């Protein structure tokens, strides 16, 4: 039980720059999936 209390005390607050990094990373990931999906549909799945 003492170990859990020590871990909780070591937790640092969330910085605003970390929030921006998380938001931009998720946004970039979603945009990348959309772009790759479009490219796959155009070049690999299209009927020539």
C-alpha positions as CSV (number, residue, x, y, z in Angstrom):
1,X,0.0,0.0,0.0
2,X,2.9,2.4,0.7
3,X,4.2,1.9,-2.8
4,X,1.0,3.2,-4.4
5,X,1.0,6.3,-2.2
6,X,4.6,7.1,-3.3
7,X,3.7,6.7,-7.0
8,X,0.7,9.1,-6.6
9,X,2.9,11.7,-5.0
10,X,5.3,11.6,-8.0
11,X,2.6,12.5,-10.6
12,X,3.3,15.8,-12.2
13,X,0.6,18.2,-13.5
14,X,-0.3,18.2,-17.2
15,X,1.3,21.1,-19.1
16,X,-0.6,23.1,-21.8
17,X,2.1,22.2,-24.4
18,X,1.4,18.5,-23.8
19,X,-2.3,19.1,-24.5
20,X,-1.3,20.8,-27.8
21,X,1.0,17.9,-28.7
22,X,-1.6,15.3,-28.1
23,X,-4.3,17.2,-30.1
24,X,-1.9,17.8,-33.0
25,X,-0.8,14.1,-33.0
26,X,-4.3,12.8,-33.0
27,X,-5.3,15.3,-35.7
28,X,-2.3,14.4,-37.9
29,X,-3.1,10.7,-37.4
30,X,-6.7,11.1,-38.5
31,X,-5.7,13.3,-41.5
32,X,-3.0,10.7,-42.5
33,X,-5.6,7.9,-42.4
34,X,-8.0,9.8,-44.6
35,X,-5.2,10.7,-47.1
36,X,-3.9,7.1,-47.2
37,X,-7.5,5.8,-47.6
38,X,-8.1,8.1,-50.6
39,X,-4.7,7.1,-52.2
40,X,-5.5,3.4,-51.8
41,X,-8.9,3.9,-53.4
42,X,-7.5,5.9,-56.3
43,X,-4.4,3.8,-57.1
44,X,-5.1,0.3,-55.8
45,X,-8.8,-0.3,-55.8
46,X,-9.8,1.6,-58.9
47,X,-11.0,-0.3,-62.0
48,X,-8.7,0.7,-64.9
